[in-house]
């Protein structure tokens, strides 16, 4: 099994699982994306929260 420089095994996701996760994140409100890129993301924001039940509506995303 391939590994990363630290020696831990590299976990490879099936393309469909990875693309599904990425597609959900592409529906983030633009201002949330900009805040993340600036390192100014809202308190409590985590990848785990973004991956679970991400609302489609931007106003609902901002309310979380």
Rosetta silent file (secondary structure, phi, psi, omega in degrees, C-alpha in Angstrom):
SEQUENCE: XXXXXXXXXXXXXXXXXXXXXXXXXXXXXXXXXXXXXXXXXXXXXXXXXXXXXXXXXXXXXXXX
SCORE:     score description
SCORE:     0.000 S_00000001
   1 L     0.000  134.965  178.559    0.000    0.000    0.000 S_00000001
   2 L   -63.968  155.145  179.122    1.390    3.476   -0.863 S_00000001
   3 E  -134.660  161.903  176.653    2.274    5.758    2.057 S_00000001
   4 L   -88.119  167.607 -176.219    2.734    9.451    2.757 S_00000001
   5 L   -52.205  -29.737  179.062    6.127   10.843    3.847 S_00000001
   6 L   -74.918   -5.849  178.444    5.283   10.256    7.548 S_00000001
   7 L    94.854   -6.157  179.489    4.947    6.545    6.786 S_00000001
   8 L   -76.013  146.702  179.375    1.188    6.345    7.270 S_00000001
   9 E   -63.642  143.877  178.621   -0.739    4.420    4.620 S_00000001
  10 L   -86.095  123.615  179.267   -2.337    6.512    1.930 S_00000001
  11 L   -93.449  120.950 -177.828   -6.083    6.049    1.857 S_00000001
  12 L  -106.002  124.173  178.284   -7.457    6.217   -1.665 S_00000001
  13 L   -90.917  148.402  173.416  -11.141    6.924   -2.116 S_00000001
  14 L   -59.659  147.327 -176.877  -13.075    5.691   -5.121 S_00000001
  15 H   -54.940  -38.079 -178.136  -13.442    8.468   -7.671 S_00000001
  16 H   -66.254  -38.121  179.427  -17.209    8.580   -7.189 S_00000001
  17 H   -67.960  -44.439 -179.514  -16.911    9.131   -3.412 S_00000001
  18 H   -65.535  -45.037 -178.750  -14.307   11.844   -3.815 S_00000001
  19 H   -66.671  -34.390  176.923  -16.170   13.646   -6.594 S_00000001
  20 H   -63.103  -42.435  178.027  -19.395   13.520   -4.577 S_00000001
  21 H   -65.084  -43.212 -178.373  -17.684   15.206   -1.629 S_00000001
  22 H   -65.882  -40.832 -178.993  -16.084   17.819   -3.844 S_00000001
  23 H   -61.909  -38.811  178.337  -19.337   18.620   -5.650 S_00000001
  24 H   -63.210  -39.145 -178.363  -21.101   19.354   -2.363 S_00000001
  25 H   -72.086  -21.065  178.789  -18.360   21.770   -1.372 S_00000001
  26 L   -73.343  -11.376  179.304  -18.625   23.617   -4.697 S_00000001
  27 L   -93.894   12.553  176.696  -22.093   24.805   -3.670 S_00000001
  28 L   -65.833  145.053  176.636  -20.724   26.868   -0.780 S_00000001
  29 L   -58.522  137.643 -177.090  -21.777   30.498   -0.669 S_00000001
  30 H   -54.730  -38.373 -179.141  -19.101   32.654   -2.338 S_00000001
  31 H   -68.866  -29.642  176.071  -18.559   34.779    0.767 S_00000001
  32 H   -70.240  -42.029  177.619  -17.923   31.655    2.863 S_00000001
  33 H   -60.945  -46.485  179.702  -15.382   30.421    0.302 S_00000001
  34 H   -60.661  -41.440  179.059  -13.641   33.814    0.307 S_00000001
  35 H   -62.758  -41.772  178.965  -13.510   33.833    4.122 S_00000001
  36 H   -62.866  -45.216 -179.154  -11.956   30.350    4.146 S_00000001
  37 H   -64.581  -31.519  177.392   -9.336   31.373    1.577 S_00000001
  38 H   -79.975  -12.051 -175.472   -8.457   34.460    3.648 S_00000001
  39 L    81.671   20.601 -175.879   -8.194   32.306    6.770 S_00000001
  40 L  -112.322   28.190 -175.103  -11.137   34.223    8.199 S_00000001
  41 L   -62.555  151.599 -179.190  -13.658   31.399    8.350 S_00000001
  42 L   -59.891  148.073  176.206  -16.481   31.669   10.891 S_00000001
  43 L   -56.576  138.241  177.762  -15.897   30.216   14.375 S_00000001
  44 L    85.972   -5.816  179.181  -16.955   26.598   14.574 S_00000001
  45 L   -72.403  131.765  177.695  -16.663   25.998   10.836 S_00000001
  46 L  -143.966  158.404  177.956  -15.171   22.597   10.100 S_00000001
  47 H   -60.722  -36.932  178.962  -14.839   20.288    7.152 S_00000001
  48 H   -59.183  -44.704  178.490  -16.970   17.784    9.063 S_00000001
  49 H   -63.978  -39.414 -178.041  -19.812   20.304    9.308 S_00000001
  50 H   -68.626  -31.004 -176.502  -19.479   21.168    5.638 S_00000001
  51 H   -80.553  -20.005 -177.050  -19.595   17.539    4.575 S_00000001
  52 L  -105.203  121.773  172.714  -22.759   16.707    6.505 S_00000001
  53 L    50.415   48.179  178.329  -26.139   18.026    5.401 S_00000001
  54 L   -70.570  118.184  178.723  -24.831   21.118    3.661 S_00000001
  55 L   -63.088  151.002  178.454  -27.875   23.270    2.801 S_00000001
  56 L   -79.943  -37.303 -178.204  -28.204   24.278   -0.829 S_00000001
  57 L   -74.302  132.140 -176.673  -29.474   27.763   -0.018 S_00000001
  58 H   -64.860  -37.764  179.779  -26.691   30.209    0.773 S_00000001
  59 H   -64.182  -32.976  177.244  -28.711   32.036    3.460 S_00000001
  60 H   -72.233  -34.646  176.895  -29.193   28.705    5.258 S_00000001
  61 H   -63.876  -41.372 -177.843  -25.442   27.990    5.010 S_00000001
  62 H   -67.838  -30.026 -178.305  -24.670   31.345    6.621 S_00000001
  63 H   -75.114  -16.040 -176.798  -27.119   30.646    9.456 S_00000001
  64 L   -77.274    0.000    0.000  -25.296   27.444   10.474 S_00000001
